[in-house]
Amino acid sequence: MKNTFQHPLPDKDGYFGEYGGSFIPPELQTIIDEITDAYEKIREDPAFLAELADLYKHYVGRPSPIFHAKNLSAKYGTDIYLKREDLNHTGAHKINHCLGQALLAKKMGKKKLIAETGAGQHGVALATAAALVGLKCDIYMGEVDIIKEHPNVVRMHILGAKVIPATHGRKTLKEAVDAAFGGYLEDPVTQLYAIGSVVGPHPFPMMVRDFQSIVGNEAKKQFAEMTGGLPDNLVACIGGGSNAMGLFSAFLDDESVKLMGCEPSGRDLDTDGEHAATLTKGEPGVMHGFKSYMLKDKEGEPQEVYSVASGLDYPSVGPQHSYLKDIKRVIYETVDDKEAIDAFFELSRLEGIIPAIESAHAVAQAVRMAKNGEKGSILINLSGRGDKDIDFVVENYGKDYGIDSEL
Ligand SMILES: *Cc1c(COP(=O)(O)O)cnc(C)c1O
């Protein structure tokens, strides 16, 4: 298999323009440098690439198809296509980078994968990869989220992972990050902190993007086979930005392809704490070990953020997205809770596909573009399936869509 991980950025210090880099304690930097060195070797190693390709095919079920959503297309008078990452094993794109990081950890002789998780999606994907390659797995999770996201907690236990509660503060994602970082510092030599998106210090934004680039590489080939050309528009939702970078990475040099990222404006874009639209409302700063746009509170600390899609509520964003925004290669817009839930039902009822609420944001963005008369085809990255969201959606929004919430 040829090496498909060739991109001009980041530079050797992990910068995309002024964004990225590594802002971590010096004692950790040595260990992270070892990860960078190990990754730079294996990304050229045909045996590693073949092993990963084999797992993508036979374990994840890749290539994921592209589906021409004809009913949705007919309704809005344009051609809308879906890249079906929802059909992957474990139900979303996250398995792509979890498997890559698990294999890397194994090759480096690490014994354990650790990570934080909010809604549990990254935790489940990582616990899955750990079980497969034979590594221990510790997942840190806020006590509040442990109660709220019970099915994912059960899944992680079944998969053999240890779920460690974060019991301080608001007991949610931010505290889970602190706890996981604490756990990592206790033994960074035998553990690998597997990051859940294109964020964190170098090399993680590059590495996670590379593992996700399978999405764009497949899509480019499949779309050409289906239509004979390139898509005119790509749309992806942005939490940390990994599913978007995965799709976009194959098309960055194709000037005719318009790239659209979609951030959550939650309940209100103009009120701090009621959205998670980092690139739209944030400013450059450093958090979690890297420089990027971020949402800060008055003290300069990460803002509390909100979206109906828990996978999108992160107060920073992958550094490559900050760079792509500044050079205007990607346009970032916002979709609010209501538009996302509308799109959730519309895709379910027009195409028989229940999307993750995260992915429904991208669907809503595409529908809005079509309504506004955007010319040409639109390829949406359907990053995940909605099984995890059905009870929440019916309980909170069912009535508006003709469903009795007492089902
Ligand atoms: C986690 C998640 C996201 C957001 O993460 P990105 O890194 O921005 O891709 C989007 N969709 C689904 C289904 C997710 O699970």
The ligand as an SDF file (V2000), in Angstrom:
LIG
                    3D

 15 15  0  0  0  0  0  0  0  0999 V2000
  -17.1970   12.9200   18.4000 C   0  0  0  0  0  0  0  0  0  0  0  0
  -18.0730   13.0890   17.2370 C   0  0  0  0  0  0  0  0  0  0  0  0
  -18.0240   14.2570   16.4250 C   0  0  0  0  0  0  0  0  0  0  0  0
  -17.1390   15.4290   16.7270 C   0  0  0  0  0  0  0  0  0  0  0  0
  -15.7770   15.1900   16.6600 O   0  0  0  0  0  0  0  0  0  0  0  0
  -14.8630   15.7460   15.4830 P   0  0  0  0  0  0  0  0  0  0  0  0
  -13.4920   15.5140   16.0050 O   0  0  0  0  0  0  0  0  0  0  0  0
  -15.1710   17.1750   15.2750 O   0  0  0  0  0  0  0  0  0  0  0  0
  -15.1550   14.9350   14.2850 O   0  0  0  0  0  0  0  0  0  0  0  0
  -18.8480   14.3280   15.3190 C   0  0  0  0  0  0  0  0  0  0  0  0
  -19.6990   13.3280   15.0130 N   0  0  0  0  0  0  0  0  0  0  0  0
  -19.7840   12.2060   15.7610 C   0  0  0  0  0  0  0  0  0  0  0  0
  -20.7590   11.1450   15.3640 C   0  0  0  0  0  0  0  0  0  0  0  0
  -18.9850   12.0440   16.8950 C   0  0  0  0  0  0  0  0  0  0  0  0
  -19.0730   10.9320   17.6380 O   0  0  0  0  0  0  0  0  0  0  0  0
  1  2  1  0
  2  3  1  0
  2 14  2  0
  3  4  1  0
  3 10  2  0
  4  5  1  0
  5  6  1  0
  6  7  2  0
  6  8  1  0
  6  9  1  0
 10 11  1  0
 11 12  2  0
 12 13  1  0
 12 14  1  0
 14 15  1  0
M  END
$$$$
